[in-house]
């Protein structure tokens, strides 16, 4: 989940760019936006910069995140969220 902010549309667009062929659900809850897919999502610095039109450091993402389920892996260039529910 991402806290609502001025760059949330850009982040969602970048997530869509980085996950072609995946069904990505975006639910606006007012104060936050839930972004989810079946098993994993990937977000690259390159796609955020392309959508944002300026340099971006992945650590800028941290204050936007309000919660997530599963496991998150981060580098200076890529963030990956992985979620696995038993039986799925």
Protein Blocks (a to p, Z undefined) as FASTA:
>chain_A
ZZddfklmmmmmmmmmmmghiacddddehjaccdddfkbccddfklmmmmnopacdfklm
mmmpnbdehjddddfkbccdddddehZZ
